[in-house]
């Protein structure tokens, strides 16, 4: 007896009383047995259908902040005295606003917090956008305070770890980290959103930064070829 399972898109042949519907698998069993009248071998087909699970639709990954995330960032930025654009820039580079992102190194969620950092800053659920952004913003605030408001060092530590910054005393010479600073700086330098979309951001400006607005990261190449990153 030969057994096979196929997807059939065409109607059943004459004599059948049902047609497979979407979400059904069709099981066709080929049976060879002797005919009781002639003794000749006769092949017959037995068709059975049964429901099968449909593949889950691929999760939609947003490429920009949703209104809910915008509001979360606004509130957390005010609470942590951070520029909202800094938080958005880090989220964009870290996960492109994917709340379920997981890196090969085990960093989780929108702001890609490793489990130790998540615990350190009180994150109960790293895949919850509000919890994750709160933890990431607290970490950024801590790093900016640690490095005296030096954005390049704070962002380098966010990417490579505080130990790497301590080891080199500056932005570590890691290609990944240096590229990370460039990407965050690029998003920080993007033109602000239309006035109507940033009314809350304008109200929050006094708490965000000192004179001149939020600091930006700039790359400076010395005459000897050394590359430095500075706040401006």
N, C-alpha and C positions, 0 to 999 in steps of 0.2 A: 504494500500500500504506500503510495506516495502522497505526502502532505506538503502543501505550500500556502503561503499567505501573500495576498496581493492587494493593491489598491485598485478598485475598479471604478472608472468614471463614466462608463457607458451603461445604458439600461440593461437589466437582465433579459435573458432570452425568453421566448414565449413559454408560457406555462408556469412561470414564477409569479408568486402573489405579492412579493414585496421588493422594494428597491432600496439599496443601501443609502443611508443618509449621511451627511457630513458628520465626522466623528465616529464612524463605524469602520472596523476592519472586516474584510471579507476573507473567510477561510474556505478554500476550495480543496476538497479531498477527492483524490482520484482513486477509485476502487475497481479492481479487476477480479471478476468472479465468473464461474461457468454458468451459461444459460441453462436452466433446468430442462428446457424442451429440446434444445439442439446439442447441448454439451459443449458448444463453442465458448471460448473466452470472450467476455463482453466487458468493456470499460464503461463505467458510469461515474458521473460527477455529483458530489454532494456539496452544496454551498451553505455556509452558515455565516451569519453576521453577528458581531458583538461590539459594544461601545468600546472605544479606546480614548485615553486621555489626550487632549489636544496640547501641543507644545505651548508653553506660556509665552506671551508676547514679550519681546525684548524690552527691558526697562528703558524708559525715556530718560536720557541724560541731558539736563538743561545746559545750554552753553552760556547762559547769562543768569543773573539773579532774578528770582521770581519776586513778586510784590511782598510775599511773606518774608523772604530772606532779606530783602531791602530793609524792611521794618526791623527785623532782628538785628541786623548790622547797625542800623541807626541807634537803637537803644543801647546795645553793648558798647558801641564807640563812645557814646556819651558817658556811660558808667566808667569806662576805663581810660577816658581822656585820650582817645586815639582818633586819628582822621579816618572816617569811614572808607575813604579811598584806599588807605593802606590795607585795611582788612579785606576789602574787595580784591585788591591786587594780589594779595597772598592767596586768597581762595581761588582766584582765576588760574594762577600759576600752579598751585598745589593739586587741584582736583577738577578745575573747570566747572565748579558748582555741582559736582556729583556727590550727593550725600552718602552713597554706598561705596565710594572709592576705597580700594585697598591696594597699597603699594607692595612691590616684591619684598620690601623690608618690614612689612607689617604695619605701616602707618595707615590710619583709618579716617574716613570721613572727609568733609569739605576742607578742613584745614590740616589734614594728614597728621594727626597726632599719634605718636607711638604710644602703646599702652602705659608705659611708665610716666610719660608726660601727661597723659590724660588723667591718670590717678593723682599725679602731683598737683594738678590744677582743678581737681574736683569734678571731673567729667564722669557722669554716671553711665551715659550711653553715647559712645563716640559716633554712632550713626544717626543720632538725633541732631538735626541742623542747629537748633538753639544751643544745646549742650556743647556741641563741638566748637561752634563759633565762640561761645563764651570761654571755653578752655583755651582756644588758640589766641584770642584777644588778651586773656590774662597772661599768657606766656609772652606775647609780644610786649605787653606793658612791662613785665618783669625784665625782659632783655633790654629794653630801651632804658629803664632805670639803671640796670647793671652797667651798661656801657655809656652812661651819661648822655643819652639821647642820640648816640651815634647810630644812624640807621643802617649803614653798611655792616657794622659789626653785629648789630641785633639781628639783621636778616641772615647774615652768614651763620650765626649761632642757631637760628631757627632751622636752617637747612642742614648744617653739618654738625651741630652740637656745640655746647659751650666749651667742651674740652679741646675741640679742634681750634677754636679761636684762641684759647689760652696757650695752646702749644706754639702757635705761630705769632701770637701777639698782634695779629691783624687778620684780614680776610684770608682764610686758608687758600693755598694755591691749588685748589681742586677745580677741575674744569666744570664739574656739575655745579659747584657752589658759585663760581664766578658767573656762569651762565644764568643761574637762578637770580642773582642780583640784577643782571641786565634785564631779564624778563619782568621782574617786579618793578624795576625803574621805568620800563617802557609803559607798563599799565598805569603807574602813578603819573606819568607825564601825559597821558591821554587827555584830550579836552574834556572839561566838566560836562555833565549832562545839562540838557535844557533847564532853564530857570524853573519851570513848572514842576520838573521832576526832582528838584533839589531844595525845595523850600525848607524841609526839615534839616537838611545838611547845613543850610545857611544859618539857621538858628543855633546849630551846635558848634559853629566855628569858634566862639570864644573858648570853649573847653577843649578844642582839638589840638591847637598848636600855638606857638608863640608868634611874634610878628613875622609877616611874610608868608603865613600859611604853613601847611605841613612840609617837612623837609623832604627833599628828593635825593635820590642816590645818583651820583655822577661818577663816571669812570675817568681817571686821569692817568695818562701815560707819561712817565718821567723820561728824561733824555737818555738814561741808560736802559730804557725798555721796560722798566718796572711798572706794573699796573697797580694803581691804588683806587680805592672806592671811598668817596667822601660824601658827607651830607651837605646839601645846599638849600 
